[in-house]
Amino acid sequence: MTDRLDLPPRPARPEAPGFPLLGVLAPLAGSIALALALQSPAMLLLAALAPVVAVGAVLDGRFQARRRLRRDTAAHEAALDGLEADLERLRTEREAALRRRQPGPAELLTGRWRPAPGAELVLGRADAPVAPLVGGRAATEREQALLAAGRTLRGVPFTVPGTTRVAVEGQPLLAGAFARAVAVAAARSTGSVAVPPVGAGNDADLVVRVSGPTRAEVVHAAPGLEHLRGAAFVPALVTAAALAALERLLPGTPAPPLAALLAEPPTGGGLPARFVVDGGGVPVDIDLVADGPHAVVAGTTGSGKSALLSGWILALAAANPPERLALLLVDCKGGATFDPLAGLPHVTGVVTDLDGEGTERAVASLRAELVRREALLRDLGLPGIDGSGEPRLVIVVDEFRALLEARPALAGLFVDLAARGRSLGVHLVLCTQRPAGSVRDELLANCALRICLRVNDEADSRAMTGIPDAALLPRSRVGAAVLAVPGERPRTVAVARVAAADVDAVPASAAGSRARRPWLEPLPAVLPPDRLPAPAPGVVLLGLIDRPDRQEQVPLAWDVARRPRLLVAGDAGSGRSTALAAVCAAIGAAEAGTDAAVAWDLLHDTRVPLVLDDLEHLVDRLGAHGQAALDRLAVRLRDPAAAPTVLALRGPSGWAGSPLRPLVGLFDDRLLLRLGLDDHLALGGDRAAWCERLPPGGGSWRGERAQVVLPASPLPRHPHVPAPPLEPGRYLLLSERAADRVERLQTAGWAAVPAGEEPVPAPSVAYGTPAAWQAQWSALSRLAATLPVLVDRVAAADVRTLLGRGAPLPPVVADDEVVLIAPQREPIRVRLPR
């Protein structure tokens, strides 16, 4: 819609049609000519029709003209209807914009208070002229009415300059109500309440006579305001109760610095704190024990919640030593509200943005604290915490609603804390933007102490304090609040200003000790060896186990003597090698490393501890020996006399068909590091112990959260033990690379002949590939029964085919080694001469 409208054009009256003389004469002349030409007098009858037709045409033309005029007139009236509706909308928008820009006393008291220094005073409502909203020339009364309506705005603010002094005349009741309205209007501009005098005031800039609830008139105007003399308007009226509410919202004394309040100790024997002042600047002591036992703090963004919590915490710490007060601070908005307070001796912990595991720990740890305190009071025979020697625990939560939205499981815990906290000395201070919907009714019922900073809705203010005042607090007065204490009327207070140096205001005597930690800190991501005690004989300490439900962290103890078979599993980056390093350091062993020959030998020597990392890759490297290695490992795991065996696995994705699966049940203990849930369950892990996010070295041990110690040295690797040299003699050589091996032997002075030829004296070899041996299998098999055979790079199946099904499985060898198979002896590794 445009800012200016125009009258629609009026319809023109259509001209009436004339008599068609030519149209009558032409047919008459024609009929006479036809009668003469045809010698037929009857043709003259046609001439009589011409006048009849002409008269009909004239009458029809006049009818059509009147019809068109009626249609155009109706369209014009419809256009005027549309113009009238558009004008009404335009006027309403202009009027509403003025009312929003210049709220009157009634709007200021029922809506959100917004100070506007220097703003004009709104004394009431009146019609006001405006630049024409409708243009055009009026010809009818309706058009004249539209033009007149477009030159006036209805019921817009009647204003005078903000510095105008106003006096009031009239009947006392109405005059007093108007005087209070002037005070409210002036408070928006000046920030203070001053009710103008009732009665004639000759020194006043403006004198207003109030004749009735809808009639007031300016009867006197000072120079510069002469244009207002005689102006009539509908006066604004304010009740005495409403003005009193405004006075409570605008305390005349500004909030003092917190250090000034901390200089004098508060009164009270519970948990007194002095961090607010009333409207007269008098300090107000708030005792969380006497006035609580729990508190709710509400306030919208920018109202001063963080400063209030910081001031309250500092005031509590200044008035109470750590022996009487412990603080647990929870910040759920991702900020650093409590960081400057973390060094106070009263602060047992600062918790931020709990994750899934952190939530479970929070529930378990705080429930354990309640159980511990209950047991203590029961043993001492005390009804409450006083006299027990335990400090009162105050849990302060910033953005409580965000905490519950992220972790709904905590709602029941806080209800339990609120219900049982009074006698156990546990107190809650819950801070939220909107308590409605975020604080359960059963929890709110136990939070008798309420502090409501500025909120957006009166409903939130009433839910907190029983009065709407907190919704009317000015935005400029950060820290202004409504305090509701049981047994007292709600009142407006101002929170003291907190400075960085206020932490130093806590008495030095309170810094000599630190409060007991009721909240068990999470396991460290890096656990140094000095955090562990000395182990008992036969026991290896691999880390710490977290038990928040008992408020303890105990050593992760592996009983090597009784349970020597240990499985370690974890994905890449889970700390698997770190865990193996800790094991090796504890039992004096080394990991087999990447040398397949070393791993093969260790599998067969049960007297030496075996530590294997990444068994899956080892099986792949062993090739044809892979299954045999698994079989040998199973034999070792079943041998109760075998030395300790520690096996590390990567996350076994696709575990169901793996040949490694049967081995899992042969282990005595399992340390499960970070794994996917399916892999965790496949390895026998407990679902409740699984955690998606774990630091390296973090995992579960027998269903409990654990952290592996960081060893002082990296994972040691088992050195490769060289094979003994091949003694000179006569041998058969079976090799896929026979030519290369023969060349090396000849370089060393050995003789060599192809397999099947007459053997030569020692040192010598008769050589051939598996294919060549296959062709002469019968003769060479007889020869192999008397001569030792050197096997090099030949599959185990081919060895057994060529040497007989009873041939033993050759061991794994290094690159410069071969396997020596002699009759009636176990195969051994030997090194070829150079």
Buried (B, 14 or more C-beta within 10 A) or exposed (E): EEEEBEBBEBBEEBEEBEEBEEEBEEBBEBBBEBBEEEEEEEBBEBBEEBBEEBEEBBEEBEEEBEEBBEEBEEEBBEBBEEBBEBBEEBBEEBBEEBBEEBBBBBBBBEEBBEBBEEBBBBBBBBBBEBEEBBEBEBEEEBBEEBBEBBEEBEBBBBBBBBEBBBBBBBEEEBBBBBBBBBBBBBBBBBBEBEBBBBEEBEEBBBBBBBBEEEBBBBBBBBEEBEEBBEBBBBBBBBEEEBBEBBBBBBBEEEBBBBBBBBEEEBEBEBBBBBBBBBBEEEBBBBBBBBBBBBBBBBBBEEBBBBBBBBBBBBBBBBBBBBBBBBBBBBBBBEEEBBEBBEEBBBBBBBBBBBBEBBBBBBBBBBBBBBBBBEEBBEEEEBEEBBEBEBBBBBBBBBBBBBBBEBBEEBBEBBBBBBEBBBBBBBBBBBBBBBBBEBBBEEBBEBBBBBBBBBBBBBEBBBBBBEBBBBBBBBBEBBBBBBBBBEEEEBBBBBBBBBEEEBBEBBEEEBBEEBBEBBBBBBBBEEBEEEBBEEBEEEBBBBBBBBBBBBBEBEBBBBEBEEEBBBBBBBBEEBBBBBBBBBBBBBBEBBBBBEBBBBBBBBBBEBEBBBBBBBBBEBBEBBEBBBEBBBEBBEEBBEEEEBBBBBBBBBBBEEBEEBEBEEBBEBBBBBBBBBBBEBBBBBBEBEEEBBBEEBBBBBBBBEEBBBBBBBBEEEBBBBEEEEBEEBEEEBBBBBBBEBEEBBEEBEEEEBBBBEBBEEBBEEBBBBBBBBEBBEEBBEEBEEBBEEBBBBBBBBBBEBBBBBBEEEBBBBBBBBEEBBBBBEEEEEBBBBBBBE
